[in-house]
Amino acid sequence: MILEWLKKLFGKKRGYGFLPEEQDERDFVLLGSEEILGAWSYIPKSQKKVIKTLEIKNQAGQNTCVTESISCQKEPDEGMLLDPQDLAIFLRSTGDMSSKGTSLSAAQSALQTRGVAEKGYLPNKYNTWWEDFSNPKLMTEEIKQNAAIHKSKSYYKTYSLDKVLEELDNNRIGHTGLTWKTGYGENYPYILEPNLGSNIFGHAFAAIGYNMNYNGEKVLIFQNSFGKDWGDSGKFYLRFKDFSILKWGVYFNSDLDKDKIGWLSIHQAQAVKELGGPKIYLIQGEVKRHIPNEVILHLLGRTTTFLEDKENILSDIKEADPVGIKDISTDRFKQVEEEIRLLNSANFINDALKEKYREIFPTLF
């Protein structure tokens, strides 16, 4: 009787469970436009964007926020509910999760290599001891086989608001976390106040959208795992200007193979010449963007620093719109304009180049 009472008492606690100190710096990192082109350049496609999720999770006392939010992230791709308990059991079996929680890295790696089972195989009784909830003996061969069906091809993280907004527009849910503080998101308008409250523990959640005018603020929209009665029907908000508090990055799943994501990560913001061809591309996120001429290459600051795609990976990378003047920051444009003025006055620009520069800087010639 006393044991059951203690279990119920334990179950009333919310639980957190994100361990930021265990993040893996070997995870692939993709940049956003503001890091590549020198200015925040991504313009969201909507005034308000919310990706529909299949379920509002409730970790109900277990420190499973990381597995709850990664399941939320993957479910729309699979078109079915997935089981955070299954992933917690697996991570405990490999030594990557304890009653204190786990890291974003560990969960993303598990989703990519092992997968997560559909709901229906496990009891999902949250109001119990961690040792019972995460008992590896619950992981049957049938569960393992089902989990293998629901894997991600690869994943990456970004520290860029620009990239997060772009991926939300692409209907990709983000997976992130921070040091949670007392009172976070509990009162209207449910916007996190980074400098208020005292630290509690690490907590993970899912990025599901943005709103360009929420109570006069530009905000990201997050879905929590404290149930539908918490916050704004399970959601809370973070101002764009406070994005830096997500200092462990935001993770996204990718349809590309791990080797291609790795190549993209290494070549972020670089200009790469195609193998056996004349075209040069700027690598930006998961896409390549054609650099049409020497002037744009100069404006990008890559005139003498482009590489050749000796591994012939470019042909497998999706092509986006070519790089143009609109992508160049005002400061960079003015800097190059002054460089061209000085070079021209010293007669260091030939007639062929003058014609190309004249289109961009007509007042200089």
Order of alpha helices (4+ residues) and beta strands (2+ residues): alpha-alpha-beta-alpha-alpha-alpha-alpha-alpha-beta-alpha-beta-beta-beta-beta-beta-alpha-beta-beta-beta-alpha-beta-beta-alpha-alpha
